[in-house]
Amino acid sequence: MINIVLCSYKGGHYIEEQRKSILEQKTSEEFRLYEYDDEIRQSGSATLNFLNAINEVPKADYYMLSDQDDIWHDDKIAKLSKFIKENDDGRPLLAFSDAVVVNNSLEPISRSFVRYQNLSPERMSFNRLLLQNQVTGAACIFNDALRSILLSHSIPKHAAVHDHWIALTASAFGKIIYLDETLYDYRQHGNNLLGAKKADIVQETAERIGSDGQRKAESGYKALFSQAEEFLEIFRDELSPEKIDACEHFIKIPGLNKSEKIRTILKYGFTYNNSYRTLGELIFI
């Protein structure tokens, strides 16, 4: 059994298409769709809506997450469920796929979400995930062993994004695997809460220059440090000594001088998946 969690907020314009694409999947897998509308629930954010929903759905073998405005390819459940079952040894496991980036009219913008954002799905170490998430919630499926860990503690107050928190948990206590296939259309439009953004060294550098860019960068890093601090607080008794050490050193970065920050970042591998982003981190963090 697979439980699918669809979270929405004012999603009337797109949600029916998404619901249809899920319910018309070509699969022999038994699945159930659970919808959580945050206009009614008033969780306060998409992150909390998803994390609360994951807690509330009934127990199943596997769980998938759905945004309100994507379109699933008709083989998404079949391919992701087959992939995770082939790799499931009972430990916490998260699997995810690629997607096609499309516009409002479902016309392709990019044939690969991963390449569009210049992500590196193979770089899933816990230390790197503290800084940069590589997992998109709508692309993933995870087993009940991972959900059990998520349920064993209270909902975090400082999770940067729900999929980042889930990926950190999977990396800390199990593993993350990647299926290099595009299994859904990620709809990019002006109302996305967390839109896809094409990786571009010139644009990213320009956005960091100036007070607005600097404030945005600082706010983003602050959210990551708060998330790591709460992750350590919640899971300290279960984490390995190496992961506790990584969290503690990551959290200390804001209080270090510039040379100490650079040494810590490089020593512990708190780096982005490419050199120019890491260089920007060393300059602006």
ZIRA-V501836 format. One record per residue. N is the residue number from 1. OMEGA is omega in whole degrees, -180 to 180 (999 if undefined). NEAR is the number of other C-alpha atoms within 8 Angstrom. Layout:
N:OMEGA:NEAR ; N:OMEGA:NEAR
This chain:
1:176:9 ; 2:173:12 ; 3:-180:14 ; 4:-179:12 ; 5:178:16 ; 6:179:12 ; 7:-176:16 ; 8:172:13 ; 9:-176:9 ; 10:-174:6 ; 11:-174:9 ; 12:-175:6 ; 13:-174:5 ; 14:-165:10 ; 15:-179:11 ; 16:176:8 ; 17:-180:9 ; 18:179:13 ; 19:-180:8 ; 20:-178:8 ; 21:177:12 ; 22:-175:10 ; 23:-180:7 ; 24:178:7 ; 25:176:11 ; 26:-176:8 ; 27:174:7 ; 28:180:5 ; 29:173:9 ; 30:179:6 ; 31:177:8 ; 32:-179:8 ; 33:178:9 ; 34:-178:9 ; 35:-179:8 ; 36:-177:11 ; 37:-175:10 ; 38:169:14 ; 39:180:7 ; 40:-174:5 ; 41:180:8 ; 42:177:7 ; 43:179:8 ; 44:179:7 ; 45:176:8 ; 46:180:12 ; 47:-179:10 ; 48:177:11 ; 49:180:14 ; 50:-176:11 ; 51:175:10 ; 52:-179:9 ; 53:178:11 ; 54:178:9 ; 55:-169:8 ; 56:-178:6 ; 57:178:9 ; 58:178:5 ; 59:177:5 ; 60:176:9 ; 61:-177:8 ; 62:-177:11 ; 63:175:13 ; 64:-179:12 ; 65:-179:13 ; 66:169:11 ; 67:-173:9 ; 68:-169:12 ; 69:176:11 ; 70:174:12 ; 71:179:12 ; 72:170:11 ; 73:-170:10 ; 74:178:10 ; 75:-175:10 ; 76:-179:11 ; 77:-178:11 ; 78:-175:11 ; 79:-179:8 ; 80:180:14 ; 81:177:10 ; 82:-178:8 ; 83:-177:10 ; 84:178:13 ; 85:180:7 ; 86:-176:6 ; 87:-174:6 ; 88:178:9 ; 89:178:4 ; 90:176:6 ; 91:176:9 ; 92:-174:14 ; 93:175:16 ; 94:175:15 ; 95:177:14 ; 96:-175:14 ; 97:173:13 ; 98:179:14 ; 99:171:15 ; 100:176:15 ; 101:-178:15 ; 102:177:14 ; 103:-179:11 ; 104:-177:8 ; 105:180:5 ; 106:174:8 ; 107:-175:7 ; 108:170:9 ; 109:177:8 ; 110:179:9 ; 111:-180:9 ; 112:174:11 ; 113:-179:13 ; 114:-180:11 ; 115:179:7 ; 116:-180:11 ; 117:179:10 ; 118:178:8 ; 119:179:9 ; 120:-175:8 ; 121:180:9 ; 122:-177:6 ; 123:-172:8 ; 124:178:10 ; 125:-179:7 ; 126:-178:10 ; 127:179:12 ; 128:180:14 ; 129:174:13 ; 130:-178:13 ; 131:-172:10 ; 132:176:8 ; 133:177:9 ; 134:-173:11 ; 135:174:11 ; 136:-175:8 ; 137:-178:9 ; 138:-179:8 ; 139:-166:13 ; 140:169:14 ; 141:179:14 ; 142:-174:14 ; 143:-176:13 ; 144:177:12 ; 145:177:10 ; 146:178:15 ; 147:-180:11 ; 148:177:8 ; 149:178:9 ; 150:-178:10 ; 151:-174:8 ; 152:180:6 ; 153:-180:7 ; 154:178:5 ; 155:-179:7 ; 156:178:7 ; 157:-173:5 ; 158:173:8 ; 159:-179:13 ; 160:175:10 ; 161:-175:7 ; 162:-178:13 ; 163:177:9 ; 164:179:13 ; 165:180:10 ; 166:179:9 ; 167:177:13 ; 168:-180:11 ; 169:179:12 ; 170:-179:14 ; 171:-178:12 ; 172:-171:10 ; 173:-180:9 ; 174:178:11 ; 175:179:10 ; 176:179:12 ; 177:-173:9 ; 178:174:9 ; 179:-174:10 ; 180:176:6 ; 181:177:7 ; 182:-172:10 ; 183:174:13 ; 184:176:13 ; 185:176:13 ; 186:-176:12 ; 187:-180:12 ; 188:-180:11 ; 189:-172:8 ; 190:-177:4 ; 191:178:4 ; 192:174:7 ; 193:-179:4 ; 194:-174:4 ; 195:173:7 ; 196:-177:8 ; 197:-178:6 ; 198:178:7 ; 199:-179:8 ; 200:-174:6 ; 201:-179:7 ; 202:-179:6 ; 203:-178:7 ; 204:178:9 ; 205:-180:9 ; 206:-178:7 ; 207:179:8 ; 208:-177:10 ; 209:-179:9 ; 210:-172:7 ; 211:-179:6 ; 212:179:8 ; 213:179:10 ; 214:179:11 ; 215:179:8 ; 216:179:8 ; 217:-180:11 ; 218:178:10 ; 219:178:8 ; 220:178:8 ; 221:180:9 ; 222:179:8 ; 223:179:11 ; 224:179:11 ; 225:178:10 ; 226:178:11 ; 227:180:11 ; 228:180:12 ; 229:180:11 ; 230:178:12 ; 231:178:10 ; 232:-180:11 ; 233:-177:7 ; 234:-169:7 ; 235:-173:8 ; 236:-175:9 ; 237:-178:4 ; 238:-177:5 ; 239:174:10 ; 240:178:6 ; 241:-180:6 ; 242:-179:6 ; 243:173:11 ; 244:179:11 ; 245:179:8 ; 246:179:10 ; 247:-177:13 ; 248:-180:10 ; 249:177:9 ; 250:-179:13 ; 251:-177:11 ; 252:-173:8 ; 253:-177:9 ; 254:-177:7 ; 255:-179:5 ; 256:171:9 ; 257:-172:6 ; 258:-178:6 ; 259:178:7 ; 260:177:8 ; 261:-178:12 ; 262:180:9 ; 263:-179:8 ; 264:-180:12 ; 265:-177:12 ; 266:-179:9 ; 267:-175:7 ; 268:179:8 ; 269:174:8 ; 270:-171:13 ; 271:175:11 ; 272:-175:10 ; 273:173:9 ; 274:-169:6 ; 275:-175:7 ; 276:175:7 ; 277:177:9 ; 278:177:11 ; 279:177:8 ; 280:176:10 ; 281:-178:9 ; 282:-179:10 ; 283:-168:6 ; 284:-174:8 ; 285:999:9
